[in-house]
Amino acid sequence: MTDMIITNIEEVPGKTIIQHLGMVQGNTVRAKHAGRDIMAGFKNLVGGELKGYTELLTESREEATQRMIEQARSLGANAVLNVRFSTSSVTAGASELFVYGTAVVVK
């Protein structure tokens, strides 16, 4: 586990921001997997969750978040506030997952 506080709110209840270190971010670009596409095609016929894509997005969020945490740590932060996720299409079959927030030191 991490000792870094990660939150999507602008402050940490019970803590005081003592230093603002700026924006930090992490990202990953992932391509579709042919096997997942075939299974997704079948699911489109009958409906239901596309579990292969759910797993892909979960892995992507975790990887991007870890990169953001590493950047925040390198600045000396112990918290990242106002965290947001974004996605975008990079090319046909590949998407970027981007996470960003504000690195701070709280006490």
ZIWOVEN-V915676 format. One record per residue. N is the residue number from 1. RES is the residue in one letter. SS is DSSP state (A for helix, B for strand, O for the rest). Layout:
# ZIWOVEN-V915676
n-><N & N>
res-><RES & RES>
ss-><SS & SS>
This chain:
# ZIWOVEN-V915676
n-><1 & 2 & 3 & 4 & 5 & 6 & 7 & 8 & 9 & 10 & 11 & 12 & 13 & 14 & 15 & 16 & 17 & 18 & 19 & 20 & 21 & 22 & 23 & 24 & 25 & 26 & 27 & 28 & 29 & 30 & 31 & 32 & 33 & 34 & 35 & 36 & 37 & 38 & 39 & 40 & 41 & 42 & 43 & 44 & 45 & 46 & 47 & 48 & 49 & 50 & 51 & 52 & 53 & 54 & 55 & 56 & 57 & 58 & 59 & 60 & 61 & 62 & 63 & 64 & 65 & 66 & 67 & 68 & 69 & 70 & 71 & 72 & 73 & 74 & 75 & 76 & 77 & 78 & 79 & 80 & 81 & 82 & 83 & 84 & 85 & 86 & 87 & 88 & 89 & 90 & 91 & 92 & 93 & 94 & 95 & 96 & 97 & 98 & 99 & 100 & 101 & 102 & 103 & 104 & 105 & 106 & 107>
res-><M & T & D & M & I & I & T & N & I & E & E & V & P & G & K & T & I & I & Q & H & L & G & M & V & Q & G & N & T & V & R & A & K & H & A & G & R & D & I & M & A & G & F & K & N & L & V & G & G & E & L & K & G & Y & T & E & L & L & T & E & S & R & E & E & A & T & Q & R & M & I & E & Q & A & R & S & L & G & A & N & A & V & L & N & V & R & F & S & T & S & S & V & T & A & G & A & S & E & L & F & V & Y & G & T & A & V & V & V & K>
ss-><O & O & O & O & B & B & O & O & O & O & O & O & O & O & O & O & B & B & B & B & B & B & B & B & B & B & B & B & B & B & B & O & O & A & A & A & A & A & A & A & A & A & A & A & A & A & O & O & O & O & A & A & A & A & A & A & A & A & A & A & A & A & A & A & A & A & A & A & A & A & A & A & A & A & A & O & O & O & B & B & B & B & B & B & B & B & B & B & B & B & B & O & O & B & B & B & B & B & B & B & B & B & B & B & B & B & O>
